[in-house]
């Protein structure tokens, strides 16, 4: 048995899609264990960008199994669209894609409530895909799982009860009877679509492990969006951290063999919330443009900033990351000087550990260290030794600051544009 978790160490959008695509060649199973269609993994398929929201990136390799496990929330319309798009591109998903019977379903009212809560409560800047409200129902024990969805009587009974519970919040936004009619009208089409994919994925994983298969778990979002360890409340409603694999896929902690953190050479975030290293100047604009930093799911421009080692050190610790892949180093190529945040300063106190306090997260000043720009081309370089010396120094300094080794460096969107810094690491 060999398992590897690939996860984001910042606020998501670190380039996990490409990394998972790169490593999927070596894996037998690729597993999504949390989140929903709020995520967007951009891959290059037949020379064009191709975005996957729910289906694991390994689907593009015909012989791999792809699992969406119990920790994920599923918008059936969105899953169907994705499966249809893959089928159109001649990617066969039948008998390769499986959805946990215990995964919770996102229903149309979850999406409406997501929008309402954004206007009422603290504005989080969610993707408005109904993620938070669907997870909230799961925690309230009124959620509808895939297995419930497929039992028509159970489903109808749960919808009736749920709509009574939701009536107050939906009042004035949508007529409950119309909403109910729409849900029941969609039912036949969507349940028929879902049925062949539903399986006991936790058991499938157990069997796969017994057969010594290689399993790759891919997170959506990043550690700073984790419900417990992120910038709460400006987080998503699940646990992208490595620990989330156990509860989100139904495997024991001793079954996790390795954790690979994906880290962008600078920092970005979408949505609201604290972001100490955010740049409002031309460097921020430069990174956004060069890095094409626009949300894969919502198209929103991403906020950009320098590398924040306080954030990544926190991620390294909570996920027990030993190995990192650094992405998008090529996007920093033409900068004259580069800054790295090494600590936060608030009221004359220095913080080296990521603070939980909202006040400190909001008002801390980044303490920067400055380095010269790379002075040379990075794009197209195929080995660490051929990188400009200043780029090599940057990588080594990041390793020192975050406490994990950077074993891979990604210099472009294509799968081949990866440097193996440490050729001795075997991922499975
Ligand atoms: P939600 O997951 O839609 O509830 O959104 C909560 C927060 O997570 C918002 O700040 C979103 O912008 C952010 N978020 C959710 N999914 C992603 C992602 O895949 N990449 C980056 N940010 C995300």
Boltz pocket constraint, residues with backbone or C-beta under 6 A from the ligand:
constraints:
  - pocket:
      binder: B
      contacts: [[A, 11], [A, 12], [A, 13], [A, 38], [A, 39], [A, 40], [A, 124], [A, 125], [A, 126], [A, 127], [A, 128], [A, 129], [A, 130], [A, 131], [A, 132], [A, 220], [A, 221], [A, 225], [A, 234], [A, 235], [A, 236], [A, 237], [A, 270], [A, 271], [A, 272]]
      max_distance: 6.0
